């Protein structure tokens, strides 16, 4: 179970990258997907670092 929790931050980063790919492929004029992907990627990195320090 700890392995799944440790990789939750990586999952958030991957979701952020998918949103960026969707944004780039469809030429969306709104900045909302950029903000959401930024929050997911930065939050995923921070969460990954914190969870790996706590659970190790």
N, CA, C and O of each residue as an XYZ file, in Angstrom:
224
protein
N       0.809     -1.192      0.000
C       0.000      0.000      0.000
C       0.858      1.265      0.000
O       0.491      2.268     -0.613
N       1.995      1.217      0.684
C       2.882      2.370      0.717
C       3.438      2.702     -0.660
O       3.683      3.870     -0.961
N       3.640      1.691     -1.498
C       4.149      1.949     -2.851
C       3.147      2.740     -3.673
O       3.534      3.607     -4.456
N       1.869      2.450     -3.503
C       0.838      3.189     -4.228
C       0.801      4.637     -3.756
O       0.684      5.553     -4.569
N       0.898      4.843     -2.465
C       0.871      6.195     -1.906
C       2.119      6.968     -2.326
O       2.034      8.163     -2.609
N       3.274      6.308     -2.371
C       4.510      6.969     -2.775
C       4.436      7.472     -4.215
O       5.003      8.516     -4.537
N       3.750      6.746     -5.069
C       3.688      7.098     -6.482
C       2.515      8.012     -6.825
O       2.295      8.288     -8.004
N       1.767      8.485     -5.858
C       0.637      9.367     -6.123
C       1.087     10.708     -6.715
O       0.406     11.265     -7.576
N       2.225     11.221     -6.261
C       2.760     12.469     -6.811
C       3.133     12.327     -8.269
O       2.893     13.237     -9.062
N       3.715     11.196     -8.634
C       4.070     10.936    -10.031
C       2.810     10.871    -10.892
O       2.809     11.338    -12.031
N       1.751     10.300    -10.354
C       0.481     10.227    -11.083
C      -0.057     11.625    -11.369
O      -0.563     11.880    -12.462
N       0.045     12.528    -10.406
C      -0.408     13.901    -10.617
C       0.426     14.602    -11.688
O      -0.112     15.371    -12.485
N       1.723     14.348    -11.713
C       2.595     14.931    -12.736
C       2.205     14.424    -14.113
O       2.150     15.205    -15.063
N       1.935     13.146    -14.239
C       1.538     12.574    -15.527
C       0.214     13.148    -16.003
O       0.052     13.413    -17.194
N      -0.734     13.345    -15.096
C      -2.015     13.957    -15.471
C      -1.775     15.392    -15.959
O      -2.403     15.826    -16.925
N      -0.890     16.116    -15.312
C      -0.552     17.467    -15.754
C       0.066     17.485    -17.138
O      -0.235     18.372    -17.937
N       0.918     16.530    -17.434
C       1.530     16.435    -18.761
C       0.486     16.096    -19.816
O       0.542     16.622    -20.927
N      -0.459     15.235    -19.489
C      -1.537     14.895    -20.426
C      -2.378     16.140    -20.739
O      -2.755     16.365    -21.890
N      -2.665     16.935    -19.728
C      -3.428     18.167    -19.956
C      -2.644     19.127    -20.848
O      -3.229     19.772    -21.719
N      -1.322     19.232    -20.644
C      -0.504     20.086    -21.502
C      -0.495     19.584    -22.942
O      -0.533     20.382    -23.878
N      -0.446     18.283    -23.121
C      -0.498     17.717    -24.470
C      -1.818     18.001    -25.153
O      -1.854     18.315    -26.343
N      -2.898     17.892    -24.406
C      -4.222     18.211    -24.945
C      -4.301     19.684    -25.326
O      -4.868     20.030    -26.363
N      -3.735     20.546    -24.496
C      -3.725     21.984    -24.762
C      -2.946     22.290    -26.041
O      -3.393     23.088    -26.864
N      -1.791     21.661    -26.206
C      -0.951     21.923    -27.371
C      -1.565     21.365    -28.651
O      -1.422     21.966    -29.716
N      -2.233     20.243    -28.562
C      -2.782     19.605    -29.763
C      -4.046     20.284    -30.268
O      -4.320     20.240    -31.467
N      -4.823     20.909    -29.391
C      -6.106     21.468    -29.787
C      -6.126     22.988    -29.900
O      -7.176     23.563    -30.184
N      -5.001     23.648    -29.687
C      -4.893     25.101    -29.845
C      -5.990     25.845    -29.077
O      -6.719     26.659    -29.645
N      -6.091     25.560    -27.820
C      -7.082     26.194    -26.946
C      -6.603     27.615    -26.630
O      -5.418     27.826    -26.376
N      -7.514     28.580    -26.645
C      -7.125     29.966    -26.398
C      -7.185     30.352    -24.925
O      -6.678     31.409    -24.550
N      -7.783     29.533    -24.097
C      -7.896     29.826    -22.672
C      -6.630     29.396    -21.938
O      -5.958     28.449    -22.349
N      -6.314     30.082    -20.871
C      -5.143     29.735    -20.066
C      -5.476     28.787    -18.917
O      -4.586     28.401    -18.159
N      -6.722     28.415    -18.781
C      -7.133     27.550    -17.684
C      -6.410     26.202    -17.685
O      -5.963     25.770    -16.623
N      -6.273     25.513    -18.831
C      -5.535     24.245    -18.800
C      -4.068     24.414    -18.406
O      -3.484     23.521    -17.792
N      -3.475     25.550    -18.754
C      -2.087     25.795    -18.349
C      -1.970     25.943    -16.844
O      -1.037     25.417    -16.236
N      -2.903     26.650    -16.243
C      -2.885     26.860    -14.791
C      -3.132     25.543    -14.061
O      -2.465     25.241    -13.072
N      -4.095     24.760    -14.554
C      -4.409     23.476    -13.920
C      -3.220     22.526    -14.025
O      -2.878     21.856    -13.051
N      -2.592     22.462    -15.186
C      -1.450     21.559    -15.341
C      -0.269     22.021    -14.501
O       0.469     21.192    -13.968
N      -0.078     23.328    -14.375
C       0.995     23.846    -13.518
C       0.776     23.445    -12.068
O       1.700     22.995    -11.391
N      -0.452     23.613    -11.602
C      -0.773     23.253    -10.219
C      -0.581     21.753     -9.998
O      -0.036     21.340     -8.974
N      -1.028     20.941    -10.953
C      -0.871     19.489    -10.813
C       0.595     19.081    -10.818
O       1.006     18.232    -10.027
N       1.384     19.678    -11.700
C       2.789     19.280    -11.796
C       3.600     19.730    -10.584
O       4.385     18.952    -10.041
N       3.419     20.962    -10.163
C       4.166     21.449     -8.993
C       3.679     20.740     -7.726
O       4.481     20.335     -6.884
N       2.366     20.597     -7.602
C       1.826     19.872     -6.449
C       2.271     18.422     -6.425
O       2.548     17.871     -5.359
N       2.342     17.802     -7.593
C       2.813     16.418     -7.675
C       4.263     16.276     -7.265
O       4.629     15.316     -6.587
N       5.100     17.234     -7.675
C       6.512     17.179     -7.286
C       6.678     17.351     -5.783
O       7.437     16.621     -5.146
N       5.970     18.314     -5.228
C       6.062     18.557     -3.778
C       5.517     17.363     -3.008
O       6.122     16.925     -2.029
N       4.378     16.836     -3.444
C       3.777     15.687     -2.777
C       4.689     14.458     -2.863
O       4.807     13.698     -1.902
N       5.323     14.274     -4.001
C       6.235     13.135     -4.161
C       7.413     13.241     -3.197
O       7.797     12.252     -2.573
N       7.981     14.429     -3.075
C       9.105     14.622     -2.177
C       8.691     14.413     -0.723
O       9.386     13.731      0.031
N       7.578     14.991     -0.335
C       7.108     14.884      1.052
C       6.756     13.445      1.410
O       7.150     12.948      2.465
N       6.015     12.779      0.531
C       5.597     11.398      0.835
C       6.782     10.447      0.893
O       6.792      9.528      1.712
N       7.772     10.647      0.048
C       8.936      9.760      0.077
C       9.792      9.991      1.317
O      10.442      9.065      1.800
N       9.799     11.205      1.831
C      10.549     11.453      3.085
C       9.813     10.890      4.289
O      10.438     10.394      5.226
N       8.480     10.964      4.269
C       7.698     10.485      5.399
C       7.653      8.968      5.446
O       7.814      8.376      6.514
N       7.435      8.327      4.293
C       7.209      6.887      4.259
C       8.488      6.049      4.211
O       8.422      4.823      4.297
N       9.644      6.691      4.075
C      10.898      5.902      4.074
C      11.455      5.714      5.443
O      12.496      5.077      5.604
